[in-house]
Amino acid sequence: MQLEIVTPDKKVFQGEVTEATFPGASGAFQVLNNHAPIVSALAKGAVSFTTKEGKQSMIVDGGVVEVKNNVIVVLAEKVVS
């Protein structure tokens, strides 16, 4: 799957992932390969994902995630280091 994390200022991450977990507004959820299309609001919390280099994580301060055809796009209000 392709994951892209974008803030209003810059592209924070783009790459291939095997899974991703998001802090949904109604609770955390995980996206795996061939997930059904979804659009969800994000609460403040950790976005974690697994690349071939291993597990990575970053804190987003709200936003929206869209999953469609194995492409995940996160529009984050900001990413806290």
Secondary structure, DSSP 8 states (H G I E B T S, - for coil): -EEEEE-SS-EEEEEE-SEEEEEETTEEEEEETT---EEEEEEEEEEEEEETTEEEEEEEEEEEEEEETTEEEEEES-EE-
